């Protein structure tokens, strides 16, 4: 059995397999969501889980940013007008009121995540107002094992911010950094001093946050191996509990802000691969475990422990330590999972507001999983999180014969086995160290929907 933490950087293999494909935060992916799945079908899905008493996860999307970061592909609204945020909060509270009755009031919210946009665009008063609304309608907890996280932009913080967020119940914080190099920051319109960021990390720890995460991006304009090495060294020295290092996906056709980036200033494909290799070397040398899909964690972090214990999960927020549970999504464009269905809210504020002003759920599209979807989702989840698929576990869970059901897929994995990405046995598929950087490619073998237009829809694997 391969060590789940082992990873081997092979530039030649990466070059050969670096194709476009999903990140598999869900299966089926959002490409399969359709408008035939509406609020009525969401209510039916929610009704199916109404008697459930297990834990809940909540995601709240805050779309506002004071200025655009040119690399960003998130759903966001650029404004400095706090009035717009106040109207959004009022209607978000209405959505909370509409959603809450679908779920057993006794279900404890073990996971809560505020994403964006920039959640800390909201004032402390507005954030308190939002948390109070959630507490009125859902069973939030103060238990130490809760996972209540918020994404922050260090540039938005005041001396009162982090102590106040801790008092609200947040115990985890994720800081956007991307790169400390001034030339890179100017090229992507996100100028943020290293001192500002490191101070935020220190203050978060002083306020009792149990986990601090830092987000970086490789492949940005004007990025070099030398400049990114300095960023990685500074981050490793600060010892955040988790580091996420994403590959920049330049897709200006889909994301308008990216048209501000000069494509000629982007690193070459070869340099991108070298930046990835540098990242793995620097962070693993600093003692971080490679979790998978761009994520690193200190060995005693929950993610690393979950990886070792075989309990690691993957959802719309990335890797998670919690078992697969219903995810209630709140806010414009937010995606949730309830029962055997995924649902996404309206993507524009106009549509989102119109639905809620009419006292309707703002569900715009989604998908209900078929029996085949559930089998394939389980296989993809095990590949992405545990790095091994045990046929007997799938057989027992779904009443299929894995070897027969996936005979064609197993045959397609033969070339990957020859290249050292996977090891096939009569009863298992085991991801090898060289395959851990190409999990998306391995998982794509089991994707029944993967379109011929993947190059236009998804980013590259590296």
KADAGI-V166680 format. One record per backbone hydrogen bond with DSSP energy under -1.0 kcal/mol. CO is the residue of the C=O (numbers start at 1). NH is the residue of the N-H. E is the energy in kcal/mol with one decimal. If there is no record, write none. Layout:
co->{CO;CO}
nh->{NH;NH}
e->{E;E}
//
This chain:
co->{3;10;11;12;13;14;17;19;29;30;34;34;38;39;40;41;42;43;44;46;49;56;56;57;58;59;60;63;64;65;69;77;82;83;84;85;86;87;88;89;90;91;92;93;94;95;96;99;100;104;108;108;110;111;112;113;114;115;118;119;123;124;125;126;127;128;129;130;131;132;133;134;138;139;143;147;148;148;149;150;152;153;154;158;160;161;162;163;164;165;171;171;172;173;174;175;177;178;181;182;183;184;185;188;193;194;195;196;197;198;199;200;201;202;203;204;205;211;212;212;213;214;215;215;216;218;220;224;225;226;227;228;229;230;231;232;233;234;241;242;243;244;246;249;251;251;255;256;257;258;262;263;265;268;269;270;271;272;273;274;275;276;277;278;279;280;281;282;283;284;289;292;294;295;295;296;297;298;301;302;303;304;305;306;306;313;315;318;320;326;327;328;330;331;334;336;337;338;340;341;342;343;344;344;346;348;349;350;351;352;353;355;356;362;365;366;367;370;371;372;373;374;375;376;377;378;379;380;381;382;382;387;389;390;391;392;393;394;395;401;402;404;406;407;408;409;411;413;414;415;416;417;421;423;427;428;429;430;432;433;435;438;439;440;442;443;444;451;453;453;454;459}
nh->{6;14;15;16;17;18;19;461;32;33;37;366;42;43;44;45;46;47;48;49;52;110;111;328;113;330;115;77;118;79;72;65;86;87;88;89;90;91;92;93;94;95;96;97;98;99;100;102;103;107;56;110;147;58;149;60;151;62;121;122;127;128;129;130;131;132;133;134;135;136;137;138;140;109;146;112;171;172;114;174;176;156;157;161;164;165;166;167;168;170;210;211;150;213;152;215;179;217;185;186;187;188;190;70;197;198;199;200;201;202;203;204;205;206;207;209;208;173;241;242;175;244;177;178;246;248;223;228;229;230;231;232;233;234;235;236;237;238;298;214;296;216;218;251;254;255;258;259;260;261;265;266;222;272;273;274;275;276;277;278;279;280;281;282;283;284;285;286;288;287;297;295;245;291;292;243;289;301;305;306;307;308;309;310;311;320;318;315;313;57;337;59;61;334;345;343;327;341;369;338;367;336;364;365;333;352;353;354;355;356;357;360;359;346;344;34;342;374;375;376;377;378;379;380;381;382;383;384;385;386;387;431;429;394;395;396;397;398;399;405;406;407;410;411;412;413;414;417;418;419;421;420;432;430;391;425;389;423;435;8;438;442;443;444;445;446;447;454;456;457;458;21}
e->{-1.6;-2.3;-2.4;-1.9;-2.1;-1.2;-2.3;-1.9;-2.1;-1.4;-1.4;-1.8;-2.0;-2.5;-1.7;-2.0;-2.9;-2.4;-1.3;-1.2;-1.7;-1.6;-1.4;-3.0;-2.1;-2.8;-2.4;-2.9;-1.9;-2.4;-1.8;-2.2;-1.9;-2.0;-1.8;-2.4;-2.0;-1.9;-2.6;-2.4;-1.2;-2.1;-2.3;-2.1;-1.9;-2.5;-2.5;-2.0;-2.1;-2.1;-2.8;-1.2;-2.9;-2.4;-3.1;-2.7;-2.0;-2.9;-2.5;-1.6;-2.6;-2.3;-2.2;-2.1;-2.5;-2.5;-1.8;-2.1;-2.4;-1.8;-1.1;-2.6;-1.5;-2.6;-1.9;-2.4;-2.2;-1.8;-2.1;-2.2;-1.8;-2.8;-1.0;-1.4;-2.0;-2.5;-2.3;-1.9;-1.8;-1.8;-1.9;-1.1;-1.2;-2.6;-3.1;-2.6;-2.0;-1.9;-2.5;-2.3;-1.8;-1.4;-2.6;-2.1;-1.6;-2.9;-2.2;-1.5;-2.0;-2.2;-2.6;-2.3;-1.9;-2.2;-1.7;-2.2;-1.5;-2.0;-1.2;-1.8;-3.1;-2.7;-1.7;-2.7;-2.6;-3.1;-1.7;-2.5;-1.8;-1.5;-1.5;-2.7;-2.5;-2.2;-2.5;-2.7;-2.1;-1.2;-2.4;-1.9;-2.5;-3.3;-2.7;-1.1;-1.6;-2.1;-1.1;-1.9;-1.8;-1.6;-2.2;-1.4;-2.9;-2.5;-1.8;-2.1;-2.7;-2.0;-2.4;-2.6;-2.3;-2.5;-2.4;-3.0;-2.5;-2.3;-2.2;-1.2;-2.6;-1.4;-2.0;-1.7;-2.9;-2.6;-1.3;-2.3;-3.6;-2.2;-2.4;-2.9;-2.2;-2.1;-2.4;-1.0;-2.2;-2.4;-2.3;-3.0;-2.8;-2.0;-1.6;-2.6;-2.8;-1.6;-2.4;-2.2;-3.3;-1.3;-2.9;-2.2;-2.2;-2.8;-2.9;-1.6;-2.4;-2.5;-3.2;-2.1;-2.0;-1.8;-2.8;-2.8;-1.9;-2.0;-3.2;-2.7;-2.5;-1.9;-1.6;-2.4;-3.0;-1.9;-1.9;-2.7;-2.8;-2.1;-2.2;-2.7;-2.0;-1.8;-1.8;-3.1;-1.8;-1.5;-2.8;-2.4;-2.1;-2.4;-2.0;-3.3;-2.8;-1.3;-2.8;-1.9;-1.9;-1.2;-1.4;-2.3;-2.3;-1.8;-2.8;-1.4;-2.9;-2.6;-2.5;-2.5;-2.4;-2.5;-1.7;-2.4;-1.3;-1.9;-2.9;-2.1;-1.1;-2.0;-1.5;-1.2;-2.0;-1.1;-2.8;-2.5}
//
